[in-house]
Amino acid sequence: MPFPVIDPSTGATLREIPETSPEAVSRILSSADTAFRRWRRSEFSERTALLERAAALVRRRVDAWAGLMAEEMGKPLPQGRSEAEKCAWVCEHYAEEGPKALAPELVETDATSSTIRFEPLGVVLAIMPWNFPFWQVFRFAAPALMAGNAVVLKHARNVPGCAEAVVRLFEEAGAPEGLLQGVFLDDDAAEALIDRREIRAVTLTGSTRAGRAVASRAGAALKKTVLELGGSDPYLILADADLDLTASACVVSRMNNAGQSCIAAKRLIVVDARKEELEARVLEALRSVKVGDPRTPGTQVGPLAREDLRRALHRQVAESVESGARLLLGGEIPEGPGWFYPPTLLTEVGPGMPAYEEELFGPVVAIVPVRDEAEAIRVANDSDFGLGGGVFTSDVARGERIAGAELEAGFVAVNDFVRSDPRLPFGGIKDSGYGRELGTFGIREFVNVKTVWVR
């Protein structure tokens, strides 16, 4: 089946990209393996130069890439420009820091010398999502290439233009032939690639369901995986929180990318003493959010990426209200073309409701009232997910204690919202996956940690 490009602002099909044939897939995997065997022996200076050239080319394409994201998945232009700039940053970061993270380490033992080396694994299959169609690829590809691996990219079927743009960019940057290639396949065909001998490891960013399928297949083939899956991030708002700061940060986090982010502020867990004040501030902030065409200046929230995603989100909102949540804003599918959904505020959210139990991938804020700090921590951890979270309090030491010792998540922010950063490891626990991207931990995920012992 071809891969259609559908404008989520209008629902119109703009063009189609053909599916990769089985014969082409075999050629791609063979050339990727050949490229890896040459690239693994390259000097760090050659890898650094590739990433630096890639970063420079990304910066020239910021506006074009922002337009492509707006067209294929509905991201407002300023957010698309920021995403593209971040891709350049991660290339520059690993160009500078990669050689240090991968340098051999000498360890004193009773051997004449004992060394820990970090050597590439081979061709890594990257199964990537549509919500950050450039950043998700670059935050994996930059460290993977710096470590000496090759990449086969299977992108989401609704962003084929973004996938093609990534491949073209690395070709133009001078990557050896076959080092980073793309395939256009459905999910079943992509999973079948895991069995191929040329593929040595897999990384996936996507749903928990997809993560389980990939992990099962890769486990049967004894291949390394890194999984960054869904999230239902809790943000604890304590009695001493600055509510102006809190409401602003939480609304920005939740509305970014039309709420289609794994690390958005999805559950605002607020102590009873501040609930009404928080509701009023969040309601005011949401009412000022501008929804519209992502190419129109001033738009803050564009459409959802696909029609089925909007249907699923609306069902979750409706079922939460039926189960006792109170709807303060939004919650209705608007008339007209495109897959828009309004900023929505639910309060009195509790156990058994989709807004409490599930990940809501859209511009919906859920307020969960609790009695005190202890209950806030319990409710925050009462989730199958464990990606990110936040704590808002005027007592920074208190916030740091809760973030560090109490919350079950891979990344917790104090008096701010979670965002990925090339300098810091990023990933989750529980149903949010395992392994890490970014930072030193990320570049060492797809390497063989080899000990060399010399008597």
N, C-alpha and C positions, 0 to 999 in steps of 0.2 A: 504493500500500500504506500502511496506517496505521502510525504509529510507536508500538510497544508500550513501556510502562514495565514492566520486569521487575526484580523485587527480586533482586539477585545473591546475597543471603544465603539465599534459599529457592528461587529459580528460578520463583517465581509471577508471572504477569502481573497487574499491578495496574490498568492502564487503557490506553487507546489514544488517540493524537492523530492526526487525519487528515492526509494529505499535502496540501500546498498545490496547488491546481489551477493549470493554466496561465493561466487568466483572472485569478486572484488574483495570481499572480506578476507579470503585466503591470501590474496596478494598483499593486502594491507598488513596482515599479521606477519607474513614472511619478511616484508621490508622493514617492519618495526623491529623484528628480532635482529636483522642484519644491522640496522642503525644502532641498536643497543650495543652490539658487540664491538662496534667502533667507538661509540660514545663513552662506554665504560672506561676506556683507556685514555680518554682526553684529559688534559691538564685542567686544573681549576681555573686557570686564566682563560681558557677557551670557553668554559661554561659561564664564567662571569661575564665575558664579552657578549655572549648570546643574550643573557638576561638584561644587560645594559642596553643593547640595541633594541630588544623587545620593549623595554620601558620607554625608550625615546619614541618608538613608533606608536605605542599606546597613547602617549600624550598628544600626538598629532591627530589621533582618531577620537578624542573625547566626545566631540559634538556628534560625529557620525555614529558612534556606538550608542550614545544616549538616544538618538533618533531611532536606532534599530530596536533598542529595548522598549521604547514607547510603542513602536509599531507591533512588536511580536508578543509582548506580555503586559503592556499597559503602565510601565513605570514612568512617573513624571520626569521631565527632562532634567531638572536640577539634581534629582536623586540618581539618574543615570550617569550624569557627568561625575558625580562623586564616586560612583561605583567604578567607573573607568579609571579615574585618578588613583583609586586604591589599588587597582591592578598594577599600575606602574610602580607604586610604592612597594608592593610585595616583591616585584622583580628586583628593584634596587636594594631592598633589604637583604635578600638572599645572595645577591651578587657580592655584597659586602660581608655578610655574616656567615654565609654558607661554608667557605673554606675553613673558618675557625671551628664551626660545629662538626665538621667532618675530618678534621686533622687527626692523624693517629695519636693515640694516647699511650705513653710508656708507663708501665706499672712495675714497681720494684718487687721482685720475687726471688726465689733461689735460682732462677734461670740466668743465663748470661744476659738475655733480654727477653722481655715479654711485652707484647704490643697489642693494643686493641685497635682494630681497623674497622672502618665503616664503608662497606662496599655495596654497590647497587644490586638490586634484586633482579632486574630485567624489565620486561614490558609490563606496565601497569595499566589495567583497564579502569578507566574513570567513568562511572555512571553518574551523571550530573543532573541537577534540577533546573527548573526554569525560573525560579524566583529571583535569583541573583545570577543571571546567565553568564556573565563574564567573571565576576569575583569568585564564585564557587570553583570555576575551572582554574583560575590563576593561583588561588591560594593552595591548591594541590600541585599544579603543574610546575610552578616556579621552584619549590624545594625538591620535587621529584626529579626534574631535569638537572638541577644543580648537583644532586646526589649521583647522577650518572645513569638514571633510568630513561627508558623510552615510554611514550604515552599513546594509548589508543582511547580516544574520547567518544563515548556514547552519550550524547546530550539528550535532553528532553525533546520530545517530538514537536512541541509547539514553539521551539526557538531554534529552528535549523539555520536561520541566517546568522544568529550569534555564534553558533558552532562553526560555521564556515569562516566567519571573520577571525576567530581564534586561530584556526589552522593556517589561513592565509598570512596572518601576522607573523607567526613563527617561521613560515617559509621565507617571507620577506626579510626577517631578521637574520637569516643565514643559517637556520638549523639544518643539520645534515638531512638528506632525503630520508623520509620515513620516521624521523624522530618523534614527531607529534602529528598524528593523523586522526581523522574523524570517520565514524561510521554512523549511518542512519538506519536504525533497527528498532523493532518493537521490543517490549520488555522480555518476552520469551526468547527471542533470538539473541538478545544481549546476554541473558543469563547463560545461554548455551556457550557463549565465548569463554566463560570461566573454565570450561573443560579443556580448552585448547592448550596444547603444550607450550605455545609461544607466550601465553599469559602466565605471569609469575605471581601477580598480586592484584587485588581489586580494592578500589575505594568507591564508596557510594555516599552521596548525600541525598536523602529522600525520606520517605515515610517509614514507620516502624515495620509495616507489612513488607515493604520492599527490602528492608534491611534483613528481616528474617529469611526471606527467600534467597538473597545473595549469600548471607552467612552460611546457610545450609548447604548451598551448592559449593561454595568455596571450601567449606569445612570438609566435604566429601572428597574434594580434590587436594586437600592439605595445602591450600594457598592462603597467604596472609591477607587479611582484610582490615580496613579502617571504615567505620560506619558513623556518619553524623546524621542522626535521625531527628524525629520530631521533638517538640518541647511544649510545655504548658507552664511557662516560667512564672513563679510566684514572686511578687514584690510585697514585702512586709512594710506596712506603714504604722509606725509605733506612735504612742501618745505624744511624744516630744518632737515629732517630725515637722519640718518646715513645709507646710502644705502647698504653698505657692510653688516652691521648687519641686515638690513631689508630683503635683498634678501636671506641671509642665513637662517634666522628664518622662512620666509614664505615658502621657498622651503622644508625645513625639515618638517614643519607642513603639507604641501600639499602632499608630497611624502610618509609620514608615512603610513604604512599599504596599500600601493599602492593607496593612496588617498581615501580609503574606511573608512572615519571617519566623523562623524557628525560635529566635531569641527575643521576640517581642514581649512586652509586659502584659501577659495574658490574664493573670489572676492578681488583682489588687486586694491583698489581705490586710484589712484595716481594723484596728481596735475600735470597739464601740464608741468610745469617747470622742473619736474624730470622724466617724463615718459620715454624718450629715454634712460636715464641712467639706470633706473630700468629695462627696457626691456633687456638691454645688460647684466646686472648682473644676472638676473633670467635666461636668455637664457644660459649663460655660466654655471651656476650652474646645470641646468637641463641636459645639454649635458654631464656632468660628472657623472650623476646618473647611477649606474650599475643595469640593469634589468636582471633577470635570475631566475633559480631554487631557491626557498627559502631555500633549504638545502645546497646550494653552498656558501662557505665562500666569503664574500665581497658583496653578493647580497643585494641591498638596496630596490628594488621594485620587488616583485614577481608577479604572475598572479592575475587577478581578480578572485573572488571566484566562479563565475558561468558564463556560456556562455551567458545566457540571460542578465546578468548585463553588459557584454562587448558590446553586440549588442545595448542595450539602451544608453550606454555612447557614443558609436560611432555615433549613430543617433543624439544625442544632439550636439556633436561637429560639425558634418556635417551641421546640420540645422543652427547653429550659424554662420558658415562660409558663408552659402548661404544668410544669413540675413545681412552680412556686416562685420563680425569679420574677422580679419586678422590672418592667421595661420603662426606662426613663427617656430614651431617645432612639430614633431609628427603628430598625427591625422590620422594615417593609421593603420589598423589591420595587424599585422605581419603574415607572413606565418609560418607554422609549428604547432606542437601540443601545447595544452595548451591554456589558455584564457588570454594571455598577451596583454597589451596595453601600448604603449610607453609614456614616459613623454611628455606632450603636452602643448604648450603655445599658447594661444589666446590673441590677443590685439585688441584694438578698439571695445571692447565689450560694448553693450548698450541695452536699453530697447527693449523688444520684442524678444530678443534672448534667447534660452534655457540657455546659460551660464550666463545670467543676471537674468533670472526669476526663474530658477529651481535649484534643487540641483544636482550637477554633482558628482557622487560617483565613482571617479577614479582619476588617476594621471594627472589631467588637471588644469592648472593655467589660470585664466581669469583676464586680466588687463583691468580695467575700467578707462578711463581718465576723469578728472574733472578740472574745472577752479581753484577752491580754496577750503579752508577749509569748508566754508558754503555749497558748493555743495557736497563736500565729505560726510558730515554728512547727507545731504538729500538723497543722493544715497544709503548710507549705510542702512538707515532706510526704503528705498523704496523696501521692501521685505516682503513677507508673513512670513518669518522665523525670529526668534529672539533667537538663542541659544548662540552663542559666537561672539567675534569680537576682533579687535586689533587696536591700534593707534601707529604709529611710528613717533617720533619727538624728537629733542634734548632738547626741553623745557618740562621737566617732569611735571611741574605744568599744562601746557597747555594740555598735554596728559591726565593727571588725570581728569581735568575738562571735557574734551570731553567724556572720558570713563564713568565718574560718572554721568554726567548730560545730555548728548546728545544722546548717542547710546542706541537703544532699543534692549537689549540682557540680558541674565542671567549672563554672565561672559565676562568681557572685560579685555584684557591684554594691558599693555603699554610697548612698546619696547620688546615684547616677544610674544610667541604664546600661545594660550589657551591649558591647559591640566587639566584633573580632578585630584583632590587631596583629600584624605580622610578627611583632616582638614577643607575643605571649601565646602559650599553648591554648588551643580551643577544642572542645569536645565535651561529651556528656557521659553519663552513667545510666544504669537501668535501661528503660526502653528508648532512651535517647542515644544509645549506641556505645561504642568503645573506640579506643585509639584517640590520637590527637593530631590536629593539623596546626600549622604555624609554630613559631618559636623553634628552639633547638629540638624539642620533642617531636615536632612535626617533620622536620627534615630527616630525622633518624627513624621514622616509621617504616620507610621502604628501603632499608639497607640491611645487609647481613652484618651483624656485629661479630666480627671474626677475631679470635685470639690467635696470635702467632707466638709460639714459644720456641726459644732458641737456647740450646745448652752450650 
